[in-house]
Amino acid sequence: MIRIILSGAGGRMGRAVAAACDQSCVIAAGVDSRDVSGLPYPIYKSVAEVAEQADVIVDFSHPDAVYGLLDYARTRALPLVLATTGYAAEHDAAISAASLQIPVIRSSNFSVGVSVLMEIVSNAASLLPGADIEIVESHHRMKADSPSGTALTLIEAIKEVSPCRAVLAGRRSEDGKREQRQIGVHSVRGGLGAGDHNVMFLLDGETIEIRHTAHGRDIFAQGALQAAKWIAGKSAGLYSMRDILGAM
């Protein structure tokens, strides 16, 4: 039985994670800076207040919460699953430093399907070095960051095999004609959709589209729980969903 401290417990994803727990995992305590009630486990305003025993921390909260989570996890030698997006450079540095002492798995998207999408897109970019590439991502109206963390990770996967590509977020009249070896990324916000990512490889006379659509938040919750079970007992290091995919 994996005991989880759930950061962001009162949010939509936090509640989805709790609902996805089965006989192999349980929420030992929740953390949320907002007033949250009605949950069947203790809720604390700060992770520093949590006294319950746990095996792993799962975070679906806010980028700035990462500092307290890293301190708590290091003090108690707990693995950390980071599912929050929108990290800045200083957050990245803190996460990398902590991963020298504790196991940390970080992903912009915990869907197994998106992990496969990353591999396919990387292979396509390697096979089609001359293609024009455009990414269109669509999310619900409440999503704060843009482009999405998943879109940014897709760009990283492309640039791993095609490092000279420049990135253009949005396209305006003053940007002029499309430049060669450019990745265009476009964000759509509206409705209640959980997430849609479409990567287009445009060639002279033909187009290849690789698309992933999330039909609900359950897939992200299940992926985060899979990550929590996988990372328990791992040695210190910075891991990703690619590591889990390779172990499946």
RAHU-V138974 format. One record per backbone hydrogen bond with DSSP energy under -1.0 kcal/mol. CO is the residue of the C=O (numbers start at 1). NH is the residue of the N-H. Records with the same first field share a line. If there is no record, write none. Layout:
CO: NH, NH
//
This chain:
2: 26
3: 55, 56
4: 28, 29
5: 58
6: 31
7: 60
8: 11
11: 15
12: 16
13: 17
14: 18
15: 19
16: 20
22: 25
24: 2
26: 4
29: 6
30: 44
31: 8, 9
42: 30
44: 32
46: 49
47: 50
56: 5
57: 81
58: 7
59: 83
62: 65
63: 66
65: 69
66: 70
67: 71
68: 72
69: 73
70: 74
71: 75
72: 76
73: 78
79: 57
80: 105
81: 59
82: 107
88: 92
89: 93
90: 94
91: 95
92: 96
93: 97
94: 98
95: 99
97: 100
98: 101, 102
102: 237
103: 80
104: 239
105: 82
111: 115
112: 116
113: 117
114: 118
115: 119
116: 120
117: 121
118: 122
119: 123
120: 124
121: 125
122: 126
123: 127
124: 128
128: 131
132: 202
133: 184
134: 200
135: 186
136: 198
137: 188
138: 196
139: 190
140: 143
148: 152
149: 153
150: 154
151: 155
152: 156
153: 157
154: 158
155: 159
156: 160
158: 162
162: 165
166: 183
168: 185
172: 175
173: 176
181: 166
182: 133
183: 168
184: 135
185: 170
186: 137
188: 139
191: 141
193: 140
195: 214
196: 138
197: 212
198: 136
199: 210
200: 134
201: 208
202: 132
203: 205
206: 203
208: 201
210: 199
212: 197
217: 221
218: 222
219: 223
220: 224
221: 225
222: 226
223: 227
224: 228
225: 229
226: 230
227: 231
228: 232
231: 234
237: 104
239: 106
240: 243, 244
241: 245
242: 246
//
